[in-house]
Amino acid sequence: MTKLTIGEKDYNCEPDEVVLDALLRQDVDISYACRQGTCQTCLLRCTDKVPLTKSQSGLKDTLINQGYFLSCLCVPEQDMTIKLPEQSDFFSEGKVVVNEMLNRNTILLVVECQDILEYKAGQFVNLQREDGLTRSYSISNIPQQSKTLEFHIRRLPGGQFSEWVHDEIKVGDQLLVSEPQGHCFYLPDRKEQGILLVGTGSGLAPLAGIISDALSHGHTGTIHLFHGSSELEDLYRIDEMRQLSRDVVNFNYTPCISRGEAPEGFSSGRAHKVALDALPDLTGWRVFLCGHPEMIAEMKTQAFLKGASVADIYTDAFHVSVNE
């Protein structure tokens, strides 16, 4: 058993227990979301030891040098003195300027915030409400164009944050926005490269931002979006994407329905399987996958087997936390 010291109080950490679980078990108020080491919500700082390398995976060099680590990945091998991060270290104030429904269970939330130049379409941020509850959401627009961040937030039954956004939040309300994170965004270095985007549900959010970013940079290669859901009512922005495909010669859009018979103009089947059938050779393509973790895991493997380089496959898995 190791000892975790915060201020003047000590907490025990059982063998093979991560720091996050140990602190939550002993009623320490600490933010967390994905528990996968992705969202970086559970970031803490060790002031007397060098944290394990694994627990600093994906952090900026500046944070690593200051002893920050991800508490959901850290199984301490020795006693640690820990400092809880100040909210202002990683968050800036945001103001809600739009909240409107995209379909029956997904809302568009638009937030004005500071330092907009640091954000890229397709990255994700942590949104935090006044009581500290925090969740991760992907950016669906080019922030620099509108000076705002747009998010597609799906209602999850019993979800603390998502139901709050759907039922209570209103224009003018304040929330906190973290620094941008994630590597699922467009790079304008190979504009002739084919781009395949596959998303499920609100996974359209980062993909829509990536498409806008690519077109704004004059991307000339083929861009093909496959967006899927089990039922037609859970798709959204269908008309907008169809109009874009008519206006932009190198953009193609395929909406997919996986349950029942698809109506005319829609493909029947799961989005990633429809994409694989339509594009059997992905050699030289750039691939973006966003949505359900199982879809992403399967599609990532298949895209590689069909010729896509591992370095050209970008993913954003939507892990659902307990009480999301």
C-alpha positions, 0 to 999 in steps of 0.5 A: 500500500502506498500513501498519497498526500494532499495538503495536510491529509494522507490517503491510502492507495491499494496495490494495483489501484490507480490514483483516481480510484483511490481518491474517489474511494476516499471522497476526494473531489476530483474531476474525471471523464473517460478513465482511458487517459484520453480526455486529460480531465483527471490531471494532477501534479506530483510535487516530490516524485517523477510520475510513471511515464505511462501516466504522462502519456499524451501530455505536453512537454511543459506539463510533463516537466512540471510533474503533471500526470493522469491519475486514471493511468497511475498505479503508484510504486511509492508514496506521492505528494499530490497537488490538485490543479487550480481550475484556472490553470487549464480552463477559460470562461465560455458563454453559451450563444446558441443551443438548438436541437439538431435531431430528436436527441442531439443539441447544437451548443455554441460557446464563445471563449477566449484564445480561440486561435489555439483550437482546431476543428476536430479536436476535443475540449472538456466542458465544465459546469459550475459544480465541477462536473466535466465532460469531453466534446469534439469541436464541429466547426472552424473556431477562427471563422466564427470566434466560437466553438460548436459542439453536438451533444447527444442526450444520454438517458440518466446522463448528468451532463448531457441532460443538464445541457438539454434541459437546463442550459440557456443562452447567456449561461457560463461554463468553463472550456479547457485547452484543446486536445486530441490529434483528430484534425486536418493537416494541409500538407497533402492536399491531393490525398483522398480523405475517408471519414466515417462516423456514427451518431454525434461522431459527425461533429469532429468530421464536419469540422475536419471537412470544413477545414480541408475545404477551406484549405483548398483540398483537391483530393476526394473527400468521402463522408459516411455517417451512420445511425441505427434509425433515420431519426438519429441522423442529422444535417442530411440536407446540408451535407447533400447540398455540399456534395452538389456544390463541391465536386470532390466531396461525397456524402453517404448517409447510412441506416443500420436497422431495417430497410433504408429509404431511397437515398440512404445506404443500408448497413453499418457506416464502416461496412458500407464505406469498406464496400465502396472503397476497397483500396485505401492505399494512400488515403487519410482516414478519420474515424469518430464515434462508437469505440467498437466501430473504430477498432474494427474499422481501424484494422480493416482500413490498414488491411486495405492499404491505409498507413497507420500514420494516416488513420486518426480516431476519436472514440466516444467513450461513455462514462458512468453517469455521463 
